[in-house]
């Protein structure tokens, strides 16, 4: 904790509740608070300051996007980290920005053009690009406003866009360097092709799902020299240039090196031996279509086979013959029918369910296609990315995710970076009239003259977003911001893009920044799911717009719910009931703070010396310091769920339900003890609100500024553990809690209403409870004993005795009957558990968790027997 006595402008604020409405209204408070934070520059970062830097970049959302629950989850975690570090005195930068989202954005604008009866080709490249920029200015980036609704504390003055001038310069610079280092090259390879978007797409943009198709077995050749192959894509047989078998497969050894007839085409193709073929799978023979299958392409390269392209960019058959001009699916049916007519089909399986790749943007089935593209030679870059984690320069959290990271970077294939789009960073390469190829850097003039043309492709969006941790700071210039804020302190992102975005940032950061990785820690979180653990999707009908929940319950409630479910690397289930519970927590904080202020809670002056504090005062301050230490440890380990849960139970259970209640009688009595408790309560609320602020910033801002009279909790000091502990006070209050809890349980068992007052005699001799009798009586609604007091129930608890007069409040005979029945059930449970635990054969065979469960049952039964026996003894006789 920090010493509030040194704070200027603090005061008791006994009239402060006049500034607080009786109820908290998030919709009225959140917008103005956020505007004030931004206007005062709290979230900006100064590269010239002498403070230690703390940097996080936002995973740049697509310019076409809107805030979904996954964004809200991730942003809540990042905001909590940066708000805490800012309070700890770091020069904190949360770098905002958006991604130009090549395919997605181009699709949006093309759909708008289609409504006008036009295509991008009607406009031409330059006019179409201008149209996209216009759309971006008018309609793009709505997510920024939604981020403000959530409370994101980003440095808005530093907002970047992956197509802005500075980042475009960075892209061109690194392309040129990689090209000069022969780490970028152009070659004909098999790529993922979308016949709808008419571009190559990366592996990450391919979504696999189980589709129903057909598996047909086709006989190639005749008689003893025939081979049967199976395929789900019969239309590709038109491009077969070989059949491959395993070199050790005796069934086909005699055919290796010969040629067999390819049905329907009039061509003869060779039989080749290749170790890639699995002799145990199917017939042990595979058709080889090098221009339409990545594995076949590699077989073709090893055996010098021709690459025969039989489909165009629209997936329409181009091979000469009766199938020319048919769509691939139409051709598939026609070819199978023709083969069946010739007696070439030996088996058909329909439906045949298999995994099929689809374009993540338009859901069209992907077509593997041979194409001339630009590639990054990832070998040395991927090795560097792996080494940085292996040698400890970069930590992956949770650590068990390291194996997944290594499994990816250690087996990374060369990366296809060219896209056949018009929106994006155009590849900075020019081709001359005589076959010249010139790569141009940002400060170089491109070649001009007749016949020179720039490459028409643009770069994969992941190419520019891979530069994000340093391009946003001004690289390739050695800016003050780059020197101050690179490398980033931590990257917070989902495990689902560990392989794609994270790996690319690692490769580019290490390459561009002389071996310095882009971040010290990679903190991975899971995916948000519905309350039943199911993936959220519009098609499932369970997708949630977080703005709807913010409107209904407030942004703090949404944030706290998400943070409380955030265990490292684990998916997060969330339901509306949980958001409502978080709203109730915010209301509890509001009402309890308001009550405290009405009773004079203050942060003015030094904390009273320990000898002036009551046991309750010492207990809550001891617990407060312990919680500060726990929360710090959880933050440093990215345990958002645990820190949120710790704060929830401390605030609700210990501060509001116990300490506030224990001090009510002190406040009523007044005097020096009340003044001490008012100062202690002010301290506890001050620190608790500061601890809660990074996760629930809005309600804590209002309450903390009202309590302290200071400018903003955003720039307040983060609490520190003073080291104060009082084990004796903690034991003493735990005893009070035990007495109150046990008597409350007894009252409930008797069917007494919570507010129903009951005469009672308290014998507290020999315990530490004597000074707590007024509080115990108030908490338990126990009246003083009168002249006609009759003890009808006696409860021995924690060395004390509580005698209650329940005359006229319960049916003693019915209660004795009920308790006797419960006692018999508990004794039976104890006997059964004891017998099992005494059975050596059972203990030898039963798993540990089963034995532990039996032990728990025994312990519970023994506690129930003790409790019920005491209740029976306390009932009046007769």
PEVENRA-V798619 format. One record per backbone hydrogen bond with DSSP energy under -0.5 kcal/mol. NH is the residue of the N-H (numbers start at 1). CO is the residue of the C=O. If there is no record, write none. Layout:
BEGIN
[[NH,CO] [NH,CO]]
END
This chain:
BEGIN
[[4,2] [6,3] [7,4] [8,6] [10,7] [16,13] [18,15] [19,16] [20,17] [21,19] [26,24] [28,25] [29,25] [30,26] [33,29] [34,30] [35,31] [36,32] [37,33] [38,34] [39,35] [40,36] [41,38] [42,37] [44,41] [47,45] [49,46] [54,91] [56,93] [58,95] [60,58] [61,97] [63,99] [65,62] [69,544] [72,68] [73,69] [74,70] [75,71] [76,72] [77,73] [78,74] [79,75] [80,76] [81,77] [82,78] [83,79] [84,80] [85,81] [86,82] [87,83] [88,84] [89,86] [90,85] [91,52] [92,90] [93,54] [94,92] [95,56] [95,93] [98,160] [99,61] [105,101] [106,102] [107,103] [108,104] [109,105] [110,106] [111,107] [112,108] [113,109] [114,110] [115,111] [116,112] [116,113] [117,114] [118,113] [122,119] [123,119] [124,120] [128,124] [129,125] [130,126] [131,127] [132,128] [133,129] [134,130] [135,131] [136,132] [137,133] [138,134] [139,135] [140,135] [141,63] [144,141] [146,142] [147,143] [148,144] [149,145] [150,146] [151,147] [152,147] [154,152] [155,94] [156,154] [158,155] [159,156] [160,96] [162,98] [164,161] [168,164] [169,165] [170,166] [171,167] [172,168] [173,169] [174,170] [175,171] [176,172] [177,173] [178,174] [179,175] [180,176] [181,177] [182,179] [183,178] [184,178] [185,375] [187,373] [189,187] [189,371] [191,369] [192,201] [193,191] [193,367] [194,199] [195,193] [198,194] [199,194] [201,192] [205,202] [206,203] [207,205] [207,358] [208,206] [209,356] [211,209] [211,354] [213,211] [213,352] [215,349] [216,214] [216,231] [217,347] [218,216] [218,229] [219,344] [220,218] [220,227] [221,261] [225,222] [226,223] [227,220] [229,218] [231,216] [236,233] [237,234] [238,235] [239,236] [240,237] [241,288] [242,288] [243,270] [244,286] [245,272] [246,284] [249,246] [250,248] [252,249] [253,249] [255,252] [256,252] [256,253] [257,271] [258,255] [260,269] [262,267] [263,261] [265,262] [266,262] [267,262] [269,260] [270,241] [271,258] [272,243] [272,270] [274,245] [274,272] [277,274] [279,277] [281,278] [282,280] [284,281] [286,244] [288,242] [289,287] [292,289] [297,293] [298,294] [299,295] [300,296] [301,297] [302,298] [303,299] [304,300] [304,301] [305,300] [308,306] [309,307] [312,316] [315,312] [317,326] [318,310] [319,310] [324,321] [325,317] [326,323] [328,315] [331,327] [332,328] [333,329] [334,330] [335,331] [336,332] [337,333] [338,334] [339,335] [340,336] [341,337] [342,338] [343,340] [344,339] [345,339] [346,217] [346,344] [347,217] [349,215] [350,348] [351,213] [352,213] [353,351] [354,211] [356,209] [358,207] [359,364] [360,205] [363,359] [366,357] [367,193] [368,366] [369,191] [370,291] [371,189] [373,187] [373,371] [375,185] [376,415] [377,183] [377,375] [378,376] [382,378] [383,379] [384,380] [385,381] [386,382] [387,383] [388,384] [389,385] [389,386] [390,386] [391,387] [392,389] [393,388] [394,388] [395,520] [397,395] [397,522] [401,398] [402,399] [405,401] [406,402] [407,403] [408,404] [408,405] [409,405] [410,406] [411,408] [412,409] [415,376] [416,414] [417,374] [417,415] [418,374] [419,458] [421,419] [424,422] [426,424] [427,457] [429,427] [430,438] [431,453] [432,436] [435,432] [438,430] [440,428] [444,441] [452,449] [453,431] [455,429] [458,419] [459,425] [460,417] [463,460] [464,460] [465,461] [466,462] [467,464] [468,465] [470,467] [471,467] [472,468] [473,470] [474,471] [475,470] [477,474] [479,477] [482,473] [483,479] [484,480] [485,481] [486,482] [488,518] [489,55] [490,55] [491,521] [492,490] [493,491] [493,523] [495,525] [497,494] [498,495] [501,497] [502,497] [503,498] [504,500] [505,501] [506,502] [507,503] [508,504] [509,505] [510,506] [511,507] [512,508] [513,509] [514,511] [515,510] [516,513] [517,515] [520,488] [521,489] [522,395] [523,491] [523,521] [524,397] [524,522] [525,493] [526,570] [529,572] [530,534] [531,574] [533,530] [536,528] [541,537] [541,538] [542,537] [543,537] [546,544] [548,545] [549,545] [550,546] [551,547] [552,548] [553,549] [554,549] [554,550] [558,554] [559,555] [560,556] [561,557] [562,558] [563,559] [564,560] [565,561] [565,562] [566,563] [567,565] [569,524] [570,567] [572,527] [573,571] [574,529] [578,575] [579,575] [580,576] [581,577] [582,578] [583,579] [584,580] [585,581] [586,582] [587,583] [588,584] [589,585] [590,586] [591,587] [592,588] [593,589] [594,590] [595,591] [596,592] [597,593] [598,594] [599,595] [600,597] [601,596] [602,678] [603,11] [612,609] [613,609] [613,610] [618,614] [619,615] [620,616] [621,617] [622,618] [623,619] [624,620] [625,621] [626,622] [627,623] [628,624] [629,625] [630,626] [631,627] [632,628] [633,629] [634,630] [635,631] [636,632] [637,633] [638,635] [639,634] [640,638] [641,566] [643,639] [644,640] [645,641] [646,642] [647,643] [648,644] [649,645] [650,646] [651,647] [652,648] [653,649] [654,649] [654,650] [655,650] [656,651] [657,652] [659,654] [660,655] [662,658] [663,659] [664,660] [664,661] [665,661] [667,663] [668,664] [669,665] [670,666] [675,671] [676,672] [677,673] [678,674] [679,675] [680,676] [681,677] [682,678] [683,679] [684,680] [685,681] [686,682] [687,683] [688,684] [689,685] [690,686] [691,687] [692,688] [693,689] [694,690] [695,692] [696,692] [700,696] [701,697] [702,698] [703,699] [704,700] [705,701] [706,702] [707,703] [708,704] [709,705] [715,712] [716,713] [718,87] [722,720] [730,726] [731,727] [732,728] [733,729] [734,730] [735,731] [736,732] [737,733] [738,734] [739,735] [740,736] [741,737] [742,738] [743,739] [744,740] [745,741] [746,742] [747,743] [748,744] [749,745] [750,746] [751,748] [752,747] [756,753] [758,781] [760,783] [761,803] [763,761] [763,801] [764,762] [767,764] [772,769] [773,770] [776,772] [777,773] [778,774] [779,775] [780,776] [781,777] [781,778] [782,777] [783,758] [783,781] [789,786] [792,790] [792,804] [793,804] [795,802] [796,794] [797,795] [797,800] [800,797] [801,763] [802,795] [803,761] [803,801] [804,793] [805,759] [806,804] [809,806] [810,806] [812,810] [815,811] [816,812] [817,813] [818,814] [819,815] [820,816] [821,817] [822,818] [823,819] [824,820] [825,821] [826,822] [827,823] [828,824] [829,825] [830,826] [831,827] [832,828] [833,829] [834,830] [835,831] [836,832] [837,833] [838,834] [839,836] [840,838] [843,839] [844,840] [845,841] [846,842] [850,847] [851,847] [852,848] [853,849] [854,850] [855,851] [856,852] [857,853] [858,854] [859,855] [860,856] [861,857] [862,858] [863,859] [864,860] [865,861] [866,862] [867,863] [868,864] [869,865] [870,866] [871,867] [872,868] [873,869] [874,870] [875,871] [875,872] [876,792]]
END
